[in-house]
Amino acid sequence: MVPEHHVMSEEEVTELLSTYNISFDQLPKIFHDDPAVKAIKAKIGDVIRIIRFSQTAGRAESYRLVIKRPKK
């Protein structure tokens, strides 16, 4: 039930930021200890592409910047 997660290359990230005219820090975040992030061995600072499929939207892609979870 978990959607596909893929680590993006530097070239893909550059194209993504250019397409949406945003900076690296404006990307939505995901914590480094998220089970899906661990499964694909993503590191802090990586950008991941999440691909979901639904009956209404078809294929939907979202992007997340992997960050370290702050200590309590």
Distance bins in CASP14 RR format, pairs under 12 A and 6 or more apart:
PFRMAT RR
TARGET T0000
AUTHOR 0000-0000-0000
RMODE 2
METHOD distances of the structure
MODEL  1
1 36 0 0 0 0 0 1 0 0 0 0 0
1 52 0 0 0 0 0 1 0 0 0 0 0
1 53 0 0 0 0 0 1 0 0 0 0 0
2 34 0 0 0 0 0 1 0 0 0 0 0
2 35 1 0 0 1 0 0 0 0 0 0 0
2 36 1 0 1 0 0 0 0 0 0 0 0
2 37 0 0 0 0 0 1 0 0 0 0 0
2 38 0 0 0 0 0 1 0 0 0 0 0
2 39 0 0 0 0 1 0 0 0 0 0 0
2 40 0 0 0 0 0 1 0 0 0 0 0
2 50 0 0 0 0 1 0 0 0 0 0 0
2 51 0 0 0 0 0 1 0 0 0 0 0
2 52 0 0 0 0 1 0 0 0 0 0 0
3 36 0 0 0 0 1 0 0 0 0 0 0
3 39 0 0 0 0 0 1 0 0 0 0 0
3 40 0 0 0 0 0 1 0 0 0 0 0
3 48 0 0 0 0 0 1 0 0 0 0 0
3 49 0 0 0 0 1 0 0 0 0 0 0
3 50 1 0 1 0 0 0 0 0 0 0 0
3 51 1 0 1 0 0 0 0 0 0 0 0
3 52 1 0 1 0 0 0 0 0 0 0 0
3 53 1 0 0 1 0 0 0 0 0 0 0
3 54 0 0 0 0 1 0 0 0 0 0 0
3 59 0 0 0 0 0 1 0 0 0 0 0
3 60 0 0 0 0 1 0 0 0 0 0 0
3 61 0 0 0 0 1 0 0 0 0 0 0
3 62 0 0 0 0 1 0 0 0 0 0 0
3 64 0 0 0 0 0 1 0 0 0 0 0
4 36 0 0 0 0 1 0 0 0 0 0 0
4 39 0 0 0 0 0 1 0 0 0 0 0
4 40 0 0 0 0 1 0 0 0 0 0 0
4 48 0 0 0 0 1 0 0 0 0 0 0
4 49 0 0 0 0 1 0 0 0 0 0 0
4 50 1 0 0 1 0 0 0 0 0 0 0
4 51 1 0 1 0 0 0 0 0 0 0 0
4 52 0 0 0 0 1 0 0 0 0 0 0
4 53 0 0 0 0 1 0 0 0 0 0 0
4 59 0 0 0 0 0 1 0 0 0 0 0
4 60 0 0 0 0 0 1 0 0 0 0 0
4 61 0 0 0 0 1 0 0 0 0 0 0
4 62 0 0 0 0 0 1 0 0 0 0 0
5 30 0 0 0 0 1 0 0 0 0 0 0
5 34 0 0 0 0 1 0 0 0 0 0 0
5 35 0 0 0 0 1 0 0 0 0 0 0
5 36 1 0 1 0 0 0 0 0 0 0 0
5 37 1 0 0 1 0 0 0 0 0 0 0
5 38 0 0 0 0 0 1 0 0 0 0 0
5 39 1 0 0 1 0 0 0 0 0 0 0
5 40 1 0 1 0 0 0 0 0 0 0 0
5 41 0 0 0 0 0 1 0 0 0 0 0
5 42 1 0 0 1 0 0 0 0 0 0 0
5 46 0 0 0 0 0 1 0 0 0 0 0
5 47 0 0 0 0 0 1 0 0 0 0 0
5 48 1 0 1 0 0 0 0 0 0 0 0
5 49 1 0 0 1 0 0 0 0 0 0 0
5 50 1 0 1 0 0 0 0 0 0 0 0
5 51 0 0 0 0 1 0 0 0 0 0 0
5 52 0 0 0 0 0 1 0 0 0 0 0
5 61 0 0 0 0 0 1 0 0 0 0 0
5 62 0 0 0 0 0 1 0 0 0 0 0
5 63 0 0 0 0 0 1 0 0 0 0 0
5 64 0 0 0 0 1 0 0 0 0 0 0
5 66 0 0 0 0 0 1 0 0 0 0 0
6 12 0 0 0 0 1 0 0 0 0 0 0
6 13 0 0 0 0 0 1 0 0 0 0 0
6 36 0 0 0 0 0 1 0 0 0 0 0
6 37 0 0 0 0 0 1 0 0 0 0 0
6 39 0 0 0 0 0 1 0 0 0 0 0
6 40 1 0 0 1 0 0 0 0 0 0 0
6 41 0 0 0 0 0 1 0 0 0 0 0
6 42 0 0 0 0 1 0 0 0 0 0 0
6 46 0 0 0 0 0 1 0 0 0 0 0
6 47 0 0 0 0 1 0 0 0 0 0 0
6 48 1 0 0 1 0 0 0 0 0 0 0
6 49 1 0 1 0 0 0 0 0 0 0 0
6 50 0 0 0 0 1 0 0 0 0 0 0
6 51 1 0 0 1 0 0 0 0 0 0 0
6 61 0 0 0 0 1 0 0 0 0 0 0
6 62 0 0 0 0 0 1 0 0 0 0 0
6 63 0 0 0 0 0 1 0 0 0 0 0
6 64 0 0 0 0 0 1 0 0 0 0 0
7 13 0 0 0 0 1 0 0 0 0 0 0
7 30 0 0 0 0 0 1 0 0 0 0 0
7 36 0 0 0 0 0 1 0 0 0 0 0
7 37 0 0 0 0 1 0 0 0 0 0 0
7 39 0 0 0 0 0 1 0 0 0 0 0
7 40 1 0 1 0 0 0 0 0 0 0 0
7 41 1 0 0 1 0 0 0 0 0 0 0
7 42 1 0 1 0 0 0 0 0 0 0 0
7 43 0 0 0 0 1 0 0 0 0 0 0
7 44 0 0 0 0 0 1 0 0 0 0 0
7 45 0 0 0 0 0 1 0 0 0 0 0
7 46 1 0 1 0 0 0 0 0 0 0 0
7 47 1 0 0 1 0 0 0 0 0 0 0
7 48 1 0 1 0 0 0 0 0 0 0 0
7 49 0 0 0 0 1 0 0 0 0 0 0
7 50 0 0 0 0 0 1 0 0 0 0 0
7 63 0 0 0 0 0 1 0 0 0 0 0
7 64 0 0 0 0 0 1 0 0 0 0 0
7 65 0 0 0 0 0 1 0 0 0 0 0
7 66 0 0 0 0 1 0 0 0 0 0 0
8 14 0 0 0 0 1 0 0 0 0 0 0
8 15 0 0 0 0 1 0 0 0 0 0 0
8 16 1 0 0 1 0 0 0 0 0 0 0
8 17 0 0 0 0 0 1 0 0 0 0 0
8 24 0 0 0 0 0 1 0 0 0 0 0
8 27 0 0 0 0 0 1 0 0 0 0 0
8 40 0 0 0 0 0 1 0 0 0 0 0
8 42 0 0 0 0 1 0 0 0 0 0 0
8 45 0 0 0 0 0 1 0 0 0 0 0
8 46 1 0 0 1 0 0 0 0 0 0 0
8 47 1 0 1 0 0 0 0 0 0 0 0
8 48 1 0 0 1 0 0 0 0 0 0 0
8 49 1 0 1 0 0 0 0 0 0 0 0
8 50 0 0 0 0 0 1 0 0 0 0 0
8 51 0 0 0 0 0 1 0 0 0 0 0
8 61 0 0 0 0 0 1 0 0 0 0 0
8 62 0 0 0 0 0 1 0 0 0 0 0
8 63 1 0 0 1 0 0 0 0 0 0 0
8 64 0 0 0 0 0 1 0 0 0 0 0
8 65 0 0 0 0 0 1 0 0 0 0 0
8 66 0 0 0 0 0 1 0 0 0 0 0
9 15 0 0 0 0 1 0 0 0 0 0 0
9 16 0 0 0 0 0 1 0 0 0 0 0
9 46 0 0 0 0 0 1 0 0 0 0 0
9 47 0 0 0 0 1 0 0 0 0 0 0
9 48 0 0 0 0 0 1 0 0 0 0 0
9 49 0 0 0 0 0 1 0 0 0 0 0
10 16 0 0 0 0 0 1 0 0 0 0 0
10 17 0 0 0 0 0 1 0 0 0 0 0
10 24 0 0 0 0 0 1 0 0 0 0 0
10 45 0 0 0 0 0 1 0 0 0 0 0
10 46 0 0 0 0 0 1 0 0 0 0 0
10 47 0 0 0 0 1 0 0 0 0 0 0
11 17 0 0 0 0 0 1 0 0 0 0 0
11 18 0 0 0 0 0 1 0 0 0 0 0
11 47 0 0 0 0 0 1 0 0 0 0 0
12 18 0 0 0 0 0 1 0 0 0 0 0
12 19 0 0 0 0 0 1 0 0 0 0 0
12 46 0 0 0 0 0 1 0 0 0 0 0
12 47 1 0 0 1 0 0 0 0 0 0 0
12 48 0 0 0 0 0 1 0 0 0 0 0
12 49 1 0 0 1 0 0 0 0 0 0 0
12 61 0 0 0 0 0 1 0 0 0 0 0
12 63 0 0 0 0 1 0 0 0 0 0 0
13 19 0 0 0 0 0 1 0 0 0 0 0
13 20 0 0 0 0 0 1 0 0 0 0 0
13 22 0 0 0 0 0 1 0 0 0 0 0
13 23 0 0 0 0 0 1 0 0 0 0 0
13 24 1 0 0 1 0 0 0 0 0 0 0
13 27 0 0 0 0 1 0 0 0 0 0 0
13 45 0 0 0 0 1 0 0 0 0 0 0
13 46 0 0 0 0 1 0 0 0 0 0 0
13 47 1 0 1 0 0 0 0 0 0 0 0
13 48 0 0 0 0 0 1 0 0 0 0 0
13 49 0 0 0 0 1 0 0 0 0 0 0
13 63 0 0 0 0 1 0 0 0 0 0 0
13 64 0 0 0 0 0 1 0 0 0 0 0
13 65 0 0 0 0 1 0 0 0 0 0 0
13 66 0 0 0 0 0 1 0 0 0 0 0
14 20 0 0 0 0 0 1 0 0 0 0 0
14 22 0 0 0 0 0 1 0 0 0 0 0
14 23 0 0 0 0 0 1 0 0 0 0 0
14 24 0 0 0 0 1 0 0 0 0 0 0
14 47 0 0 0 0 0 1 0 0 0 0 0
15 21 0 0 0 0 0 1 0 0 0 0 0
15 47 0 0 0 0 0 1 0 0 0 0 0
15 49 0 0 0 0 0 1 0 0 0 0 0
15 63 0 0 0 0 0 1 0 0 0 0 0
16 22 0 0 0 0 1 0 0 0 0 0 0
16 23 0 0 0 0 0 1 0 0 0 0 0
16 24 0 0 0 0 1 0 0 0 0 0 0
16 26 0 0 0 0 0 1 0 0 0 0 0
16 27 0 0 0 0 1 0 0 0 0 0 0
16 47 1 0 0 1 0 0 0 0 0 0 0
16 48 0 0 0 0 0 1 0 0 0 0 0
16 49 0 0 0 0 1 0 0 0 0 0 0
16 61 0 0 0 0 1 0 0 0 0 0 0
16 62 0 0 0 0 0 1 0 0 0 0 0
16 63 1 0 0 1 0 0 0 0 0 0 0
16 64 0 0 0 0 0 1 0 0 0 0 0
16 65 0 0 0 0 0 1 0 0 0 0 0
17 23 1 0 0 1 0 0 0 0 0 0 0
17 24 1 0 0 1 0 0 0 0 0 0 0
17 25 0 0 0 0 0 1 0 0 0 0 0
17 26 0 0 0 0 1 0 0 0 0 0 0
17 27 0 0 0 0 1 0 0 0 0 0 0
17 47 0 0 0 0 1 0 0 0 0 0 0
17 63 0 0 0 0 1 0 0 0 0 0 0
17 65 0 0 0 0 0 1 0 0 0 0 0
18 24 0 0 0 0 0 1 0 0 0 0 0
19 61 0 0 0 0 0 1 0 0 0 0 0
19 63 0 0 0 0 0 1 0 0 0 0 0
20 26 0 0 0 0 1 0 0 0 0 0 0
20 27 0 0 0 0 1 0 0 0 0 0 0
20 28 0 0 0 0 0 1 0 0 0 0 0
20 61 0 0 0 0 0 1 0 0 0 0 0
20 62 0 0 0 0 0 1 0 0 0 0 0
20 63 0 0 0 0 1 0 0 0 0 0 0
22 28 0 0 0 0 0 1 0 0 0 0 0
22 47 0 0 0 0 0 1 0 0 0 0 0
22 63 0 0 0 0 1 0 0 0 0 0 0
22 65 0 0 0 0 0 1 0 0 0 0 0
23 65 0 0 0 0 0 1 0 0 0 0 0
24 45 0 0 0 0 1 0 0 0 0 0 0
24 46 0 0 0 0 0 1 0 0 0 0 0
24 47 0 0 0 0 1 0 0 0 0 0 0
24 63 0 0 0 0 0 1 0 0 0 0 0
24 65 1 0 0 1 0 0 0 0 0 0 0
24 66 0 0 0 0 0 1 0 0 0 0 0
24 67 0 0 0 0 0 1 0 0 0 0 0
25 45 0 0 0 0 0 1 0 0 0 0 0
25 47 0 0 0 0 0 1 0 0 0 0 0
25 65 1 0 0 1 0 0 0 0 0 0 0
25 67 0 0 0 0 1 0 0 0 0 0 0
26 47 0 0 0 0 0 1 0 0 0 0 0
26 63 0 0 0 0 0 1 0 0 0 0 0
26 64 0 0 0 0 0 1 0 0 0 0 0
26 65 0 0 0 0 1 0 0 0 0 0 0
27 45 0 0 0 0 1 0 0 0 0 0 0
27 46 0 0 0 0 0 1 0 0 0 0 0
27 47 1 0 0 1 0 0 0 0 0 0 0
27 48 0 0 0 0 1 0 0 0 0 0 0
27 49 0 0 0 0 0 1 0 0 0 0 0
27 50 0 0 0 0 0 1 0 0 0 0 0
27 62 0 0 0 0 1 0 0 0 0 0 0
27 63 1 0 1 0 0 0 0 0 0 0 0
27 64 1 0 0 1 0 0 0 0 0 0 0
27 65 1 0 1 0 0 0 0 0 0 0 0
27 66 0 0 0 0 1 0 0 0 0 0 0
27 67 0 0 0 0 1 0 0 0 0 0 0
28 47 0 0 0 0 0 1 0 0 0 0 0
28 48 0 0 0 0 0 1 0 0 0 0 0
28 49 0 0 0 0 0 1 0 0 0 0 0
28 50 0 0 0 0 1 0 0 0 0 0 0
28 62 1 0 0 1 0 0 0 0 0 0 0
28 63 1 0 0 1 0 0 0 0 0 0 0
28 64 1 0 1 0 0 0 0 0 0 0 0
28 65 1 0 0 1 0 0 0 0 0 0 0
28 66 0 0 0 0 0 1 0 0 0 0 0
28 67 0 0 0 0 0 1 0 0 0 0 0
29 37 0 0 0 0 0 1 0 0 0 0 0
29 44 0 0 0 0 0 1 0 0 0 0 0
29 45 0 0 0 0 0 1 0 0 0 0 0
29 46 0 0 0 0 0 1 0 0 0 0 0
29 47 0 0 0 0 0 1 0 0 0 0 0
29 48 0 0 0 0 0 1 0 0 0 0 0
29 62 0 0 0 0 0 1 0 0 0 0 0
29 63 0 0 0 0 0 1 0 0 0 0 0
29 64 1 0 0 1 0 0 0 0 0 0 0
29 65 1 0 1 0 0 0 0 0 0 0 0
29 66 1 0 0 1 0 0 0 0 0 0 0
29 67 1 0 1 0 0 0 0 0 0 0 0
29 68 0 0 0 0 0 1 0 0 0 0 0
29 69 0 0 0 0 0 1 0 0 0 0 0
29 70 0 0 0 0 0 1 0 0 0 0 0
30 36 0 0 0 0 1 0 0 0 0 0 0
30 37 1 0 0 1 0 0 0 0 0 0 0
30 38 0 0 0 0 0 1 0 0 0 0 0
30 40 0 0 0 0 0 1 0 0 0 0 0
30 42 0 0 0 0 1 0 0 0 0 0 0
30 44 0 0 0 0 0 1 0 0 0 0 0
30 45 0 0 0 0 0 1 0 0 0 0 0
30 46 0 0 0 0 1 0 0 0 0 0 0
30 47 0 0 0 0 1 0 0 0 0 0 0
30 48 1 0 0 1 0 0 0 0 0 0 0
30 49 0 0 0 0 0 1 0 0 0 0 0
30 50 0 0 0 0 1 0 0 0 0 0 0
30 62 0 0 0 0 1 0 0 0 0 0 0
30 63 0 0 0 0 1 0 0 0 0 0 0
30 64 1 1 0 0 0 0 0 0 0 0 0
30 65 1 0 0 1 0 0 0 0 0 0 0
30 66 1 0 1 0 0 0 0 0 0 0 0
30 67 1 0 0 1 0 0 0 0 0 0 0
30 68 0 0 0 0 0 1 0 0 0 0 0
30 69 0 0 0 0 0 1 0 0 0 0 0
31 37 1 0 0 1 0 0 0 0 0 0 0
31 38 0 0 0 0 0 1 0 0 0 0 0
31 42 0 0 0 0 0 1 0 0 0 0 0
31 44 0 0 0 0 1 0 0 0 0 0 0
31 45 0 0 0 0 0 1 0 0 0 0 0
31 48 0 0 0 0 0 1 0 0 0 0 0
31 64 0 0 0 0 1 0 0 0 0 0 0
31 65 0 0 0 0 0 1 0 0 0 0 0
31 66 1 0 0 1 0 0 0 0 0 0 0
31 67 1 0 0 1 0 0 0 0 0 0 0
31 68 1 0 0 1 0 0 0 0 0 0 0
31 69 1 0 1 0 0 0 0 0 0 0 0
31 70 0 0 0 0 1 0 0 0 0 0 0
32 38 0 0 0 0 1 0 0 0 0 0 0
32 40 0 0 0 0 0 1 0 0 0 0 0
32 41 0 0 0 0 0 1 0 0 0 0 0
32 42 1 0 0 1 0 0 0 0 0 0 0
32 43 1 0 0 1 0 0 0 0 0 0 0
32 44 1 0 1 0 0 0 0 0 0 0 0
32 45 0 0 0 0 1 0 0 0 0 0 0
32 46 0 0 0 0 1 0 0 0 0 0 0
32 48 0 0 0 0 0 1 0 0 0 0 0
32 64 0 0 0 0 0 1 0 0 0 0 0
32 65 0 0 0 0 0 1 0 0 0 0 0
32 66 1 0 1 0 0 0 0 0 0 0 0
32 67 1 0 0 1 0 0 0 0 0 0 0
32 68 1 0 1 0 0 0 0 0 0 0 0
32 69 1 0 0 1 0 0 0 0 0 0 0
32 70 0 0 0 0 0 1 0 0 0 0 0
33 39 0 0 0 0 0 1 0 0 0 0 0
33 42 0 0 0 0 0 1 0 0 0 0 0
33 43 0 0 0 0 0 1 0 0 0 0 0
33 44 0 0 0 0 0 1 0 0 0 0 0
33 66 0 0 0 0 1 0 0 0 0 0 0
33 67 0 0 0 0 0 1 0 0 0 0 0
33 68 0 0 0 0 1 0 0 0 0 0 0
33 69 1 0 1 0 0 0 0 0 0 0 0
33 70 0 0 0 0 0 1 0 0 0 0 0
33 71 0 0 0 0 0 1 0 0 0 0 0
34 40 0 0 0 0 0 1 0 0 0 0 0
34 42 0 0 0 0 1 0 0 0 0 0 0
34 44 0 0 0 0 0 1 0 0 0 0 0
34 46 0 0 0 0 0 1 0 0 0 0 0
34 48 0 0 0 0 1 0 0 0 0 0 0
34 50 0 0 0 0 0 1 0 0 0 0 0
34 64 0 0 0 0 1 0 0 0 0 0 0
34 66 0 0 0 0 1 0 0 0 0 0 0
34 67 0 0 0 0 0 1 0 0 0 0 0
34 68 0 0 0 0 0 1 0 0 0 0 0
34 69 0 0 0 0 1 0 0 0 0 0 0
35 42 0 0 0 0 0 1 0 0 0 0 0
36 42 0 0 0 0 1 0 0 0 0 0 0
36 48 0 0 0 0 1 0 0 0 0 0 0
36 49 0 0 0 0 0 1 0 0 0 0 0
36 50 0 0 0 0 1 0 0 0 0 0 0
36 51 0 0 0 0 0 1 0 0 0 0 0
36 64 0 0 0 0 1 0 0 0 0 0 0
36 66 0 0 0 0 0 1 0 0 0 0 0
37 43 0 0 0 0 1 0 0 0 0 0 0
37 44 0 0 0 0 1 0 0 0 0 0 0
37 45 0 0 0 0 0 1 0 0 0 0 0
37 46 0 0 0 0 1 0 0 0 0 0 0
37 47 0 0 0 0 0 1 0 0 0 0 0
37 48 1 0 0 1 0 0 0 0 0 0 0
37 50 0 0 0 0 0 1 0 0 0 0 0
37 64 0 0 0 0 1 0 0 0 0 0 0
37 65 0 0 0 0 0 1 0 0 0 0 0
37 66 1 0 1 0 0 0 0 0 0 0 0
37 67 0 0 0 0 1 0 0 0 0 0 0
37 68 0 0 0 0 0 1 0 0 0 0 0
37 69 0 0 0 0 0 1 0 0 0 0 0
38 48 0 0 0 0 0 1 0 0 0 0 0
38 66 0 0 0 0 0 1 0 0 0 0 0
39 48 0 0 0 0 0 1 0 0 0 0 0
40 46 0 0 0 0 1 0 0 0 0 0 0
40 47 0 0 0 0 0 1 0 0 0 0 0
40 48 1 0 0 1 0 0 0 0 0 0 0
40 49 0 0 0 0 0 1 0 0 0 0 0
40 50 0 0 0 0 0 1 0 0 0 0 0
40 64 0 0 0 0 0 1 0 0 0 0 0
40 66 0 0 0 0 1 0 0 0 0 0 0
41 48 0 0 0 0 0 1 0 0 0 0 0
41 66 0 0 0 0 0 1 0 0 0 0 0
42 48 1 0 1 0 0 0 0 0 0 0 0
42 49 0 0 0 0 0 1 0 0 0 0 0
42 50 0 0 0 0 0 1 0 0 0 0 0
42 64 0 0 0 0 1 0 0 0 0 0 0
42 65 0 0 0 0 0 1 0 0 0 0 0
42 66 1 0 1 0 0 0 0 0 0 0 0
42 67 0 0 0 0 0 1 0 0 0 0 0
43 65 0 0 0 0 0 1 0 0 0 0 0
43 66 1 0 0 1 0 0 0 0 0 0 0
43 67 0 0 0 0 0 1 0 0 0 0 0
43 68 0 0 0 0 0 1 0 0 0 0 0
44 65 0 0 0 0 1 0 0 0 0 0 0
44 66 1 0 1 0 0 0 0 0 0 0 0
44 67 1 0 0 1 0 0 0 0 0 0 0
44 68 1 0 1 0 0 0 0 0 0 0 0
44 69 0 0 0 0 1 0 0 0 0 0 0
45 64 0 0 0 0 0 1 0 0 0 0 0
45 65 1 0 0 1 0 0 0 0 0 0 0
45 66 1 0 1 0 0 0 0 0 0 0 0
45 67 1 0 0 1 0 0 0 0 0 0 0
45 68 0 0 0 0 1 0 0 0 0 0 0
46 63 0 0 0 0 0 1 0 0 0 0 0
46 64 0 0 0 0 1 0 0 0 0 0 0
46 65 1 0 0 1 0 0 0 0 0 0 0
46 66 1 0 1 0 0 0 0 0 0 0 0
46 67 0 0 0 0 1 0 0 0 0 0 0
46 68 0 0 0 0 0 1 0 0 0 0 0
47 61 0 0 0 0 0 1 0 0 0 0 0
47 62 0 0 0 0 0 1 0 0 0 0 0
47 63 1 0 1 0 0 0 0 0 0 0 0
47 64 1 0 0 1 0 0 0 0 0 0 0
47 65 1 0 1 0 0 0 0 0 0 0 0
47 66 1 0 0 1 0 0 0 0 0 0 0
47 67 0 0 0 0 0 1 0 0 0 0 0
48 61 0 0 0 0 0 1 0 0 0 0 0
48 62 0 0 0 0 1 0 0 0 0 0 0
48 63 1 0 0 1 0 0 0 0 0 0 0
48 64 1 0 1 0 0 0 0 0 0 0 0
48 65 0 0 0 0 1 0 0 0 0 0 0
48 66 1 0 0 1 0 0 0 0 0 0 0
48 67 0 0 0 0 0 1 0 0 0 0 0
49 59 0 0 0 0 0 1 0 0 0 0 0
49 60 0 0 0 0 0 1 0 0 0 0 0
49 61 1 0 1 0 0 0 0 0 0 0 0
49 62 1 0 0 1 0 0 0 0 0 0 0
49 63 1 0 1 0 0 0 0 0 0 0 0
49 64 0 0 0 0 1 0 0 0 0 0 0
49 65 0 0 0 0 0 1 0 0 0 0 0
49 66 0 0 0 0 0 1 0 0 0 0 0
50 59 0 0 0 0 0 1 0 0 0 0 0
50 60 0 0 0 0 1 0 0 0 0 0 0
50 61 1 0 0 1 0 0 0 0 0 0 0
50 62 1 0 1 0 0 0 0 0 0 0 0
50 63 1 0 0 1 0 0 0 0 0 0 0
50 64 1 0 0 1 0 0 0 0 0 0 0
50 65 0 0 0 0 0 1 0 0 0 0 0
50 66 0 0 0 0 0 1 0 0 0 0 0
51 57 0 0 0 0 0 1 0 0 0 0 0
51 58 0 0 0 0 0 1 0 0 0 0 0
51 59 1 0 0 1 0 0 0 0 0 0 0
51 60 1 0 0 1 0 0 0 0 0 0 0
51 61 1 0 1 0 0 0 0 0 0 0 0
51 62 0 0 0 0 1 0 0 0 0 0 0
51 63 0 0 0 0 0 1 0 0 0 0 0
52 58 0 0 0 0 1 0 0 0 0 0 0
52 59 1 0 0 1 0 0 0 0 0 0 0
52 60 1 0 1 0 0 0 0 0 0 0 0
52 61 1 0 0 1 0 0 0 0 0 0 0
52 62 1 0 0 1 0 0 0 0 0 0 0
53 59 1 0 1 0 0 0 0 0 0 0 0
53 60 1 0 0 1 0 0 0 0 0 0 0
53 61 0 0 0 0 0 1 0 0 0 0 0
54 60 1 0 0 1 0 0 0 0 0 0 0
END
